[in-house]
């Protein structure tokens, strides 16, 4: 019942848990009646592999697109797969503990949540991934970026009468359900109280950077990309550091999509170009942060992240992102090393996953990993829409 409620409320957050529970009971009674009078159903191999076939069909269509379109698609898919693969071991601020857990079992898509803050089903995404998913979905359905529509959709997904609100009422950690990030709590409270602007002025976390991945996939190569990224971040975060590093990350990812390189040197050069598009006061800090992350390439990723720091906020998290991009040789090892780095490995890993997947292509993301992500079919459908 808890799994059913979690999935149903993610899909229909406004319905509410009580009505969902009643529907669940009625559906269960009907199902038991069918089993009693008719007998259990039998499924063919074709039916059991239907979801796998849908994912493969979507990927085949994406792979028929231009190289740049494929890299745009891979960026979003790589980020969401990484986030889902990492979530069971999220926010464990002890690298030794994460290593011990993974030595006993698998690293990616760990079968049970070990996060000390929240517990959700393996295959679901964190609040970071959910923000990227909602951004992707809204861009696809709206055929572009509409600021008011994006703000409304974020509020409806994370706000009142949702599984996120139910989880926020719990006081014992780990809470049973998804964790609401600080800037989202502030955004929701401000909207409810009529405070404008509703964005969190203090948060320096990478939520906006994660949302920017979908923006880059939609608008890569367009002159309004960076300004639109800033607008999307400012819906829930108005702190200049959050905005500046999200825009800087968008510059990196856009270079990856256009060139197939890691995008880092090109981004540094662009950030220091006096004639650059959409200049921000934080640009030099972002360029220096890229250099700092690159300079630690002689260390393993967990070593570098431990030295930089494991928390969420920028620029600390950004250093780790840059290091992960610098040392990555393939998507799978980048994801696993990101998980082992511990701390806020979801946001850090998701941006690494976006850049590495965009660089090495859709084929670098294992099909069985994609299939472990809840709502994978919907994600692929939305990706198809925005990259075309």
KAWOWO-V768718 format. One record per pair of residues at least 6 apart in sequence whose C-alpha atoms are under 6 Angstrom apart, sorted by the first residue. I is the first residue (numbers start at 1). GAP is how many residues later the second one is. If there is no record, write none. Layout:
I,GAP ; I,GAP
This chain:
9,154 ; 13,149 ; 14,147 ; 16,145 ; 55,322 ; 68,189 ; 69,318 ; 71,186 ; 71,287 ; 71,290 ; 72,145 ; 73,310 ; 74,283 ; 74,284 ; 74,288 ; 75,279 ; 75,282 ; 75,283 ; 78,275 ; 78,276 ; 78,279 ; 79,271 ; 79,274 ; 79,275 ; 80,49 ; 82,268 ; 82,271 ; 83,42 ; 83,46 ; 83,263 ; 83,267 ; 84,39 ; 84,40 ; 84,41 ; 85,23 ; 85,24 ; 86,253 ; 86,260 ; 87,39 ; 88,22 ; 88,25 ; 88,26 ; 89,25 ; 89,26 ; 90,25 ; 91,252 ; 91,253 ; 92,250 ; 92,251 ; 93,249 ; 93,250 ; 95,247 ; 113,6 ; 116,58 ; 117,56 ; 117,57 ; 118,56 ; 118,57 ; 118,58 ; 118,61 ; 119,57 ; 119,58 ; 120,57 ; 123,249 ; 123,250 ; 123,251 ; 124,250 ; 128,79 ; 132,78 ; 132,79 ; 136,78 ; 137,245 ; 139,6 ; 140,242 ; 140,245 ; 140,246 ; 158,6 ; 159,29 ; 164,14 ; 167,10 ; 183,17 ; 183,20 ; 186,14 ; 187,11 ; 187,12 ; 187,49 ; 190,8 ; 191,7 ; 199,36 ; 199,37 ; 199,38 ; 199,39 ; 200,36 ; 200,37 ; 200,38 ; 201,36 ; 201,37 ; 201,38 ; 202,37 ; 204,37 ; 204,38 ; 204,109 ; 204,110 ; 205,107 ; 205,108 ; 205,109 ; 208,25 ; 208,38 ; 209,37 ; 212,17 ; 218,168 ; 218,169 ; 219,6 ; 220,34 ; 226,21 ; 230,13 ; 244,38 ; 251,16 ; 252,11 ; 252,12 ; 252,15 ; 253,102 ; 255,8 ; 256,6 ; 256,7 ; 260,99 ; 268,19 ; 271,12 ; 290,32 ; 293,26 ; 293,29 ; 293,30 ; 294,29 ; 302,39 ; 305,15 ; 310,33 ; 311,32 ; 311,33 ; 312,32 ; 321,27 ; 321,31 ; 325,27 ; 328,6 ; 331,25 ; 331,26 ; 331,33 ; 338,11 ; 339,6
